[in-house]
Amino acid sequence: MGAAEDRRAIPGGYAAGIRSLLDAAPDRPAVHWRGRVVSAGELAGAVAGAARTLRGLGVGPGGVVGVLVAPNSPDMLVARYAAHLLGAAVTYLRSTNPGTTVPVLSPEAQLRILLDSSADVLFTDTANAGRAQDLAERMSRRPPVTGFGVGAPGAVPVDPADRRDLGTLTPADPQTLAAIVFTSGSTGHPKGIRLSMRAWDSLVSATAAAVTEPDPRILVVTPLSHTAGPMADAVLAVGGTVFLHEEFDPARALRAVAEHRITRTFMATPHLYRAADHARAEPADLSSLRQLIYSGSAAAPARIEEAAAVFGPVLVQGYGTTEGGRITMLDPGEHQDPHLRSTVGRTFPETEVKVCDPHSGAGLAVGLTGEVWVRSPHVMDGYLGDPALTAQVLRDGWYRTGDIGRLDERGYLHLLDRVADMVKTAGVKVYPAVVEREIAALPDVAHVAVYGVRDADHVEHVHAAIVPRPGARIRPDTVRSHISAALSAAHAPEEIRFLEELPLNDSGKPDKRRLRLLGSAR
């Protein structure tokens, strides 16, 4: 029996396993946040208290808890563990974007998420209680509002409790909903992604199996509502410690690694570039790192080589999606091979990948380019309230990623781009990720995004947004000449915008929808 199956048999699943470890060593530090240390006993008591209160408000299997708290606060973990112990799901209201520097979602967007998800309860904190109450009052069902220290009229405060106060937990059906993750993606229209307890439990279990270092310590610099969430769960599931930052700041992140002897962290690919640049300018003791996992946008081999020189043999590239879970990995040893740095690695043990014709769905032979399909225990159940889109992307247990790629004879996956991002200009199919890798190889380029913009006649044009390295000046003609020589004149961007920072979408990738709007507005 596999680890994921073992955890599913336990009432409360992975969350019960975490709670048991917290109870076993109550005095050890479990979470660091805003200079405060939360002990394992405190975290366990908070989870028990939240679960007791939620159950008293009628939350149980099939229920949904809306969560509106400070970004990456311990309350994000507490609310989820409490809900999952009861067999209920969570949906986060703060943002659909992993860059927590973006403004919180508007009240209208948050209300739409609550209505679409049929949230039974709103879990909040003192700073967000006012908005939570306003949102609840705008719903016909008027769900109760609860949280620690919440004293608003009508709200139900949560107090820490003992695990014995919960009584007996009922094993959750693996198909019960665990989370509704709203993502803006490349379209700008939030989609609710339904993840089951099976998917969440299996992802935490598989991730925890790779956390083998003694005294694991994870630094979280991207939202717990997205990729970093199961990674934090996995570290707590093996008795480790979680360090929470509200947003990514390269200087602060590297200081934390040195000061707290962080053993692992996760960054979006653009974050990795910024961290490497900062580490070169201001070296820090990063010797404690065992894994620096990065994912999101396509990685430029030249930039990854630079990062490997800074951080050492600890880089792990992950490829995955919210809908499909983790798919492939390029491990630290494989990063040493320059031919493999242009790939996203090979599949995880529990994952299957095939490349198919994007139109017919027929499987393609090794070496041929097509759409990447994935099958694993982590695949979503579907999109909330959108059966047509669900049927379009889920086929007999396989999830159609919408990514274009090919498998080589050794099983390494080479990604070209998104199906939707391909630009057809002058009769040539231009894959932006291919152009991005070439531009990123230029010495003065820090970050780059390439995308297509349609004009009034619906003719597509290749555009690029570039973030220069500090102090560098880049001539557009230099970029165009390089691309024309390396690829073709059709691949050379007609328009190049120079920015201080690239906007990111919910997956940590450059937000090409926003960039297209900038281009079409000119």
C-alpha positions as CSV (number, residue, x, y, z in Angstrom):
1,M,0.0,0.0,0.0
2,G,1.4,3.4,-1.0
3,A,1.9,6.4,1.3
4,A,-1.0,8.3,-0.2
5,E,-3.3,5.3,0.4
6,D,-2.0,5.0,4.0
7,R,-2.9,8.6,4.7
8,R,-6.3,8.4,3.1
9,A,-7.2,5.6,5.5
10,I,-6.5,7.9,8.5
11,P,-9.4,10.0,9.7
12,G,-8.5,13.5,8.8
13,G,-5.9,12.3,6.3
14,Y,-2.6,14.2,6.0
15,A,-3.9,16.9,8.4
16,A,-4.4,14.3,11.2
17,G,-0.8,13.1,10.6
18,I,0.5,16.7,11.0
19,R,-1.6,17.2,14.1
20,S,-0.2,14.0,15.7
21,L,3.4,15.2,15.1
22,L,2.6,18.6,16.5
23,D,1.1,17.0,19.7
24,A,4.1,14.7,20.0
25,A,6.6,17.6,20.5
26,P,4.5,20.6,21.6
27,D,7.5,22.8,22.6
28,R,9.4,22.7,19.3
29,P,9.1,25.6,16.9
30,A,6.7,24.9,14.1
31,V,6.1,28.2,12.3
32,H,7.9,31.5,12.1
33,W,6.0,34.6,11.0
34,R,6.6,38.3,11.4
35,G,9.3,37.7,14.0
36,R,7.0,35.5,16.1
37,V,7.6,31.8,16.7
38,V,4.5,29.5,16.9
39,S,5.2,26.4,18.8
40,A,3.9,23.0,17.7
41,G,1.6,23.0,20.7
42,E,0.2,26.4,19.9
43,L,-0.4,25.4,16.2
44,A,-2.1,22.1,17.3
45,G,-4.3,24.0,19.7
46,A,-5.2,26.6,17.1
47,V,-6.2,23.8,14.6
48,A,-8.2,22.0,17.2
49,G,-10.0,25.2,18.2
50,A,-10.8,26.2,14.7
51,A,-12.0,22.7,13.9
52,R,-14.3,22.6,16.9
53,T,-15.7,26.0,16.1
54,L,-16.3,25.2,12.4
55,R,-18.0,21.9,13.3
56,G,-20.2,23.8,15.7
57,L,-21.2,26.1,12.8
58,G,-22.3,23.1,10.8
59,V,-19.1,22.5,8.7
60,G,-18.6,18.9,7.7
61,P,-17.9,16.7,4.7
62,G,-18.8,18.5,1.5
63,G,-18.8,21.9,3.2
64,V,-16.7,24.9,2.1
65,V,-14.8,27.4,4.2
66,G,-13.9,30.8,2.7
67,V,-10.6,32.1,4.0
68,L,-9.8,35.8,4.2
69,V,-6.7,36.4,6.3
70,A,-3.3,38.2,6.1
71,P,-1.2,36.8,3.3
72,N,0.9,33.8,4.3
73,S,-0.1,34.0,7.9
74,P,-0.3,30.9,10.1
75,D,-4.1,31.2,10.0
76,M,-3.9,30.1,6.3
77,L,-2.6,26.7,7.5
78,V,-4.8,26.6,10.6
79,A,-8.0,27.1,8.6
80,R,-7.1,24.5,6.0
81,Y,-6.0,21.8,8.5
82,A,-9.2,22.4,10.5
83,A,-11.4,22.2,7.4
84,H,-9.6,19.1,6.1
85,L,-9.9,17.3,9.5
86,L,-13.6,17.7,9.2
87,G,-13.7,16.6,5.5
88,A,-14.5,20.1,4.3
89,A,-12.9,22.3,1.6
90,V,-11.3,25.7,1.6
91,T,-11.3,28.5,-0.9
92,Y,-9.0,31.5,-0.5
93,L,-10.3,35.0,-1.1
94,R,-7.3,37.3,-0.9
95,S,-5.9,37.0,-4.5
96,T,-5.7,34.8,-7.5
97,N,-2.1,35.8,-8.0
98,P,1.0,34.5,-6.3
99,G,2.7,37.8,-6.1
100,T,1.3,39.1,-2.9
101,T,2.4,42.6,-3.7
102,V,-0.6,42.9,-6.0
103,P,-3.7,44.5,-4.5
104,V,-6.2,42.2,-2.7
105,L,-9.1,41.2,-4.9
106,S,-12.0,43.6,-5.1
107,P,-15.0,43.0,-2.9
108,E,-17.0,42.2,-6.0
109,A,-14.5,39.5,-7.1
110,Q,-14.4,38.1,-3.5
111,L,-18.2,38.0,-3.4
112,R,-18.3,36.2,-6.7
113,I,-15.9,33.5,-5.4
114,L,-18.0,33.1,-2.2
115,L,-21.2,32.7,-4.3
116,D,-19.7,30.4,-6.8
117,S,-18.1,28.1,-4.2
118,S,-21.3,28.2,-2.0
119,A,-19.1,28.9,1.1
120,D,-20.7,27.9,4.4
121,V,-18.5,29.9,6.7
122,L,-16.0,32.8,6.4
123,F,-12.7,32.3,8.4
124,T,-10.9,35.6,8.9
125,D,-8.7,37.6,11.3
126,T,-8.9,40.9,13.1
127,A,-7.5,42.9,10.2
128,N,-9.9,41.5,7.6
129,A,-13.0,41.0,9.8
130,G,-14.7,44.1,8.6
131,R,-14.6,43.1,5.0
132,A,-15.6,39.5,5.8
133,Q,-18.7,40.8,7.6
134,D,-19.6,43.1,4.7
135,L,-19.2,40.2,2.3
136,A,-21.3,37.9,4.4
137,E,-24.1,40.5,4.6
138,R,-24.2,40.7,0.8
139,M,-25.0,37.0,0.5
140,S,-28.5,35.7,0.8
141,R,-27.4,32.8,3.0
142,R,-25.4,35.1,5.3
143,P,-22.7,32.6,6.3
144,P,-21.3,33.0,9.8
145,V,-17.9,34.8,10.2
146,T,-15.3,33.3,12.6
147,G,-11.6,33.5,13.4
148,F,-9.1,34.2,16.2
149,G,-9.6,37.5,18.0
150,V,-12.6,38.4,15.8
151,G,-14.9,40.6,17.9
152,A,-17.1,42.1,15.2
153,P,-20.8,42.0,16.0
154,G,-22.3,38.7,15.1
155,A,-18.9,37.0,14.5
156,V,-18.0,33.8,16.3
157,P,-14.6,33.9,17.9
158,V,-12.3,30.9,17.8
159,D,-10.4,29.9,21.0
160,P,-7.5,27.3,21.1
161,A,-8.6,23.9,22.2
162,D,-7.3,20.5,23.1
163,R,-7.4,17.7,20.5
164,R,-9.7,15.7,22.8
165,D,-12.3,18.4,22.3
166,L,-12.8,17.2,18.7
167,G,-13.8,13.7,19.6
168,T,-13.9,11.1,16.9
169,L,-13.0,12.1,13.4
170,T,-14.7,10.3,10.5
171,P,-12.5,9.2,7.6
172,A,-13.1,11.5,4.6
173,D,-14.1,10.1,1.3
174,P,-11.1,10.5,-1.0
175,Q,-13.4,12.1,-3.6
176,T,-14.6,14.8,-1.1
177,L,-13.7,18.3,-2.2
178,A,-10.5,19.6,-0.5
179,A,-10.0,23.0,-2.2
180,I,-11.4,25.3,-4.8
181,V,-8.4,27.2,-6.1
182,F,-9.4,30.2,-8.1
183,T,-6.9,31.2,-10.8
184,S,-6.9,34.0,-13.3
185,G,-4.4,32.2,-15.6
186,S,-3.8,33.7,-19.0
187,T,-7.4,34.6,-19.7
188,G,-8.0,37.1,-16.9
189,H,-11.3,35.4,-16.0
190,P,-11.0,33.5,-12.6
191,K,-11.6,29.8,-12.9
192,G,-12.5,27.6,-9.9
193,I,-10.3,24.5,-9.9
194,R,-11.8,21.6,-7.9
195,L,-9.2,19.5,-6.0
196,S,-10.2,16.4,-4.1
197,M,-8.9,15.1,-0.8
198,R,-7.3,12.3,-2.9
199,A,-5.4,14.9,-5.0
200,W,-4.3,16.9,-2.0
201,D,-3.4,14.0,0.2
202,S,-1.4,12.3,-2.6
203,L,0.5,15.5,-3.4
204,V,1.5,16.1,0.2
205,S,2.5,12.5,0.6
206,A,4.6,12.4,-2.6
207,T,6.2,15.7,-1.7
208,A,7.0,14.6,1.9
209,A,8.7,11.5,0.7
210,A,11.4,13.7,-0.9
211,V,12.0,15.7,2.3
212,T,14.9,13.5,3.7
213,E,17.2,16.0,5.3
214,P,17.4,16.1,9.1
215,D,15.6,19.1,10.7
216,P,13.9,20.3,7.4
217,R,13.2,24.0,7.3
218,I,11.2,25.5,4.4
219,L,11.1,29.2,3.5
220,V,7.8,30.1,1.9
221,V,7.9,33.3,-0.2
222,T,5.0,32.6,-2.5
223,P,1.3,32.2,-1.4
224,L,0.3,29.2,0.6
225,S,-2.9,29.2,-1.5
226,H,-1.0,27.9,-4.5
227,T,2.1,25.7,-5.1
228,A,3.8,26.5,-1.8
229,G,0.9,25.2,0.3
230,P,1.4,21.4,-0.2
231,M,5.2,22.0,0.1
232,A,4.7,23.6,3.6
233,D,2.3,20.7,4.5
234,A,4.9,18.2,3.5
235,V,7.6,19.7,5.7
236,L,5.2,19.8,8.7
237,A,4.2,16.2,7.9
238,V,7.8,15.1,8.6
239,G,8.2,17.2,11.7
240,G,9.9,20.2,10.1
241,T,9.6,23.9,10.5
242,V,7.9,26.5,8.2
243,F,9.2,30.1,7.8
244,L,6.6,32.4,6.3
245,H,7.3,35.6,4.3
246,E,4.3,37.6,3.0
247,E,6.0,38.3,-0.3
248,F,9.2,37.7,-2.2
249,D,12.1,40.0,-1.5
250,P,15.5,38.6,-2.6
251,A,17.5,40.4,0.1
252,R,15.2,39.3,2.9
253,A,14.9,35.7,1.5
254,L,18.6,35.2,1.3
255,R,19.1,36.7,4.8
256,A,16.5,34.2,6.1
257,V,18.3,31.3,4.5
258,A,21.6,32.3,6.2
259,E,20.1,33.2,9.5
260,H,17.7,30.3,10.0
261,R,19.7,27.6,8.1
262,I,16.8,27.1,5.6
263,T,17.1,23.7,3.9
264,R,14.5,24.2,1.1
265,T,12.5,26.8,-0.6
266,F,10.3,27.4,-3.7
267,M,10.4,30.3,-6.1
268,A,8.8,31.3,-9.4
269,T,11.5,31.3,-12.1
270,P,11.7,35.1,-12.2
271,H,12.3,35.1,-8.5
272,L,15.2,32.7,-8.9
273,Y,16.8,35.1,-11.4
274,R,16.4,38.0,-8.9
275,A,17.8,35.9,-6.0
276,A,20.8,34.9,-8.1
277,D,21.5,38.4,-9.1
278,H,21.3,39.6,-5.5
279,A,23.4,36.7,-4.2
280,R,26.2,37.6,-6.7
281,A,26.1,41.3,-5.6
282,E,25.8,40.5,-1.8
283,P,27.0,37.0,-1.1
284,A,25.4,35.2,1.8
285,D,25.9,31.8,3.5
286,L,23.6,29.5,1.6
287,S,25.3,26.3,2.5
288,S,22.3,25.0,4.4
289,L,20.1,24.7,1.2
290,R,19.4,21.2,0.0
291,Q,16.7,22.1,-2.6
292,L,15.8,25.3,-4.3
293,I,12.8,24.4,-6.3
294,Y,11.7,26.8,-9.1
295,S,8.8,26.7,-11.5
296,G,6.5,28.8,-13.6
297,S,7.8,30.3,-16.8
298,A,10.2,28.6,-19.1
299,A,13.7,28.7,-17.7
300,A,16.5,30.2,-19.8
301,P,19.5,27.7,-19.8
302,A,22.0,30.6,-19.6
303,R,20.3,32.1,-16.5
304,I,20.0,28.7,-14.9
305,E,23.7,28.1,-15.4
306,E,24.3,31.4,-13.6
307,A,22.0,30.4,-10.8
308,A,23.7,27.0,-10.4
309,A,27.0,28.7,-10.1
310,V,25.6,30.9,-7.2
311,F,23.6,28.3,-5.3
312,G,25.5,25.1,-6.1
313,P,24.0,21.7,-6.8
314,V,20.6,22.4,-5.2
315,L,18.4,23.6,-8.1
316,V,15.3,21.5,-8.8
317,Q,13.1,22.6,-11.7
318,G,9.5,21.6,-11.4
319,Y,6.9,21.6,-14.1
320,G,3.3,21.4,-13.1
321,T,-0.1,23.1,-13.2
322,T,-2.8,23.7,-10.6
323,E,-5.1,21.4,-12.6
324,G,-2.6,18.6,-13.1
325,G,-0.4,18.8,-10.0
326,R,3.3,18.1,-10.2
327,I,4.3,16.6,-13.6
328,T,8.1,16.5,-14.2
329,M,11.3,17.4,-12.3
330,L,14.9,18.2,-13.3
331,D,17.0,17.3,-10.3
332,P,20.3,18.9,-9.1
333,G,22.5,16.4,-10.9
334,E,20.7,16.9,-14.2
335,H,21.3,20.6,-13.9
336,Q,25.0,20.0,-14.4
337,D,24.3,18.8,-18.0
338,P,24.0,21.8,-20.3
339,H,21.9,19.7,-22.7
340,L,19.3,19.0,-20.1
341,R,18.9,22.5,-18.8
342,S,16.6,23.3,-21.8
343,T,14.2,20.5,-20.6
344,V,11.8,20.3,-17.7
345,G,13.1,16.9,-16.7
346,R,11.4,13.6,-16.4
347,T,8.1,12.5,-14.9
348,F,7.6,11.9,-11.1
349,P,7.1,8.2,-10.2
350,E,3.3,8.6,-9.8
351,T,2.8,10.6,-13.0
352,E,2.3,9.6,-16.6
353,V,2.9,11.9,-19.6
354,K,2.1,11.5,-23.2
355,V,2.3,13.9,-26.2
356,C,-0.8,14.0,-28.4
357,D,-2.0,15.6,-31.6
358,P,-3.8,18.7,-30.3
359,H,-6.6,18.3,-32.7
360,S,-7.3,14.5,-32.8
361,G,-5.9,13.5,-29.4
362,A,-4.0,10.7,-31.0
363,G,-0.7,9.8,-29.2
364,L,2.5,10.8,-31.0
365,A,5.8,9.0,-31.2
366,V,8.9,10.0,-29.3
367,G,10.5,13.1,-30.7
368,L,7.3,14.5,-32.3
369,T,5.8,17.8,-31.1
370,G,2.3,18.0,-29.8
371,E,0.1,18.8,-26.7
372,V,1.3,17.5,-23.3
373,W,-1.3,15.3,-21.5
374,V,-0.8,14.1,-17.9
375,R,-2.4,11.5,-15.7
376,S,-1.7,11.2,-11.9
377,P,-3.4,11.1,-8.5
378,H,-3.1,14.9,-8.3
379,V,-5.3,15.8,-11.3
380,M,-8.2,18.0,-10.6
381,D,-11.8,16.9,-10.6
382,G,-12.8,19.7,-12.9
383,Y,-13.7,23.3,-13.2
384,L,-16.3,24.7,-10.8
385,G,-19.6,25.2,-12.7
386,D,-18.1,24.7,-16.1
387,P,-18.8,21.1,-17.3
388,A,-18.1,22.0,-20.9
389,L,-14.6,23.2,-20.2
390,T,-14.0,20.2,-17.9
391,A,-15.1,17.8,-20.6
392,Q,-12.7,19.6,-23.0
393,V,-9.6,19.2,-20.8
394,L,-10.3,15.9,-19.0
395,R,-10.3,12.7,-21.2
396,D,-10.4,9.3,-19.5
397,G,-8.4,10.4,-16.6
398,W,-5.9,12.4,-18.6
399,Y,-5.6,16.2,-18.3
400,R,-4.8,18.2,-21.4
401,T,-2.3,20.8,-20.2
402,G,-2.5,23.1,-23.3
403,D,1.3,23.1,-23.4
404,I,3.2,22.2,-26.5
405,G,6.2,19.9,-26.1
406,R,8.0,16.7,-27.1
407,L,9.5,13.7,-25.3
408,D,13.0,12.6,-26.2
409,E,14.3,9.0,-26.3
410,R,15.5,9.3,-22.6
411,G,12.1,10.5,-21.4
412,Y,13.0,14.1,-20.9
413,L,10.2,16.6,-21.7
414,H,11.0,19.6,-23.9
415,L,8.4,22.3,-23.6
416,L,8.0,24.8,-26.5
417,D,5.0,26.9,-25.4
418,R,1.4,27.1,-24.6
419,V,-1.0,26.2,-27.5
420,A,-2.8,29.5,-26.9
421,D,0.5,31.5,-26.9
422,M,1.7,30.4,-30.3
423,V,2.0,33.3,-32.8
424,K,1.5,32.9,-36.5
425,T,3.2,35.7,-38.4
426,A,4.3,35.8,-42.0
427,G,3.3,32.2,-42.3
428,V,5.7,31.1,-39.6
429,K,4.6,29.5,-36.3
430,V,6.5,31.4,-33.6
431,Y,6.7,29.8,-30.1
432,P,7.4,32.7,-27.7
433,A,9.2,30.5,-25.2
434,V,11.8,29.6,-27.9
435,V,12.4,33.3,-28.6
436,E,12.5,34.1,-24.8
437,R,15.3,31.6,-24.3
438,E,17.4,33.3,-27.0
439,I,16.8,36.8,-25.7
440,A,17.5,35.7,-22.2
441,A,21.0,34.5,-23.4
442,L,21.9,38.1,-24.0
443,P,24.2,39.3,-21.2
444,D,22.3,42.4,-20.3
445,V,18.9,40.8,-20.0
446,A,17.5,40.0,-16.6
447,H,14.0,38.8,-17.5
448,V,12.0,38.6,-20.7
449,A,8.5,37.8,-22.0
450,V,7.5,37.3,-25.6
451,Y,3.9,37.4,-26.8
452,G,1.7,38.0,-29.8
453,V,-0.5,41.1,-30.3
454,R,-3.2,41.4,-32.9
455,D,-3.8,44.6,-34.8
456,A,-7.1,46.0,-36.0
457,D,-6.9,43.7,-39.0
458,H,-6.4,40.7,-36.7
459,V,-2.8,40.2,-38.0
460,E,-0.5,38.9,-35.3
461,H,2.8,40.6,-34.4
462,V,5.6,39.4,-32.1
463,H,6.2,41.7,-29.1
464,A,8.6,41.5,-26.2
465,A,8.9,42.9,-22.8
466,I,12.4,43.0,-21.3
467,V,13.8,43.8,-17.9
468,P,17.4,44.9,-18.2
469,R,20.0,43.9,-15.7
470,P,20.8,46.8,-13.2
471,G,22.8,49.5,-15.0
472,A,22.5,47.9,-18.4
473,R,21.2,49.6,-21.6
474,I,19.9,47.4,-24.3
475,R,19.3,48.6,-27.9
476,P,16.2,47.1,-29.6
477,D,18.1,46.6,-32.8
478,T,20.7,44.4,-30.9
479,V,17.9,42.1,-29.8
480,R,16.3,41.9,-33.2
481,S,19.6,41.2,-34.9
482,H,20.4,38.5,-32.4
483,I,17.0,36.8,-32.9
484,S,17.1,37.1,-36.7
485,A,20.5,35.4,-36.7
486,A,19.7,32.7,-34.1
487,L,16.2,31.9,-35.4
488,S,14.7,33.9,-38.2
489,A,13.5,37.4,-39.1
490,A,9.9,36.4,-38.4
491,H,10.9,35.5,-34.8
492,A,12.4,39.0,-34.2
493,P,10.0,41.2,-32.0
494,E,8.5,44.1,-33.9
495,E,8.1,46.0,-30.7
496,I,10.1,45.8,-27.5
497,R,9.1,47.4,-24.2
498,F,11.6,47.9,-21.4
499,L,10.1,47.4,-17.9
500,E,11.4,47.5,-14.3
501,E,9.5,44.3,-13.5
502,L,7.4,41.8,-15.4
503,P,3.8,41.3,-14.1
504,L,3.2,37.7,-13.0
505,N,0.0,35.6,-13.2
506,D,-1.3,33.1,-10.7
507,S,1.2,30.4,-11.9
508,G,4.2,32.6,-11.4
509,K,4.6,33.1,-15.2
510,P,4.7,36.5,-17.0
511,D,1.2,37.8,-17.3
512,K,1.0,38.0,-21.1
513,R,-2.6,39.0,-21.0
514,R,-1.7,42.3,-19.2
515,L,1.3,42.7,-21.5
516,R,-0.9,42.2,-24.6
517,L,-3.2,44.9,-23.3
518,L,-0.2,47.3,-23.0
519,G,0.8,46.5,-26.6
520,S,-2.7,46.8,-28.1
521,A,-3.3,50.1,-26.3
522,R,-0.5,51.8,-28.3
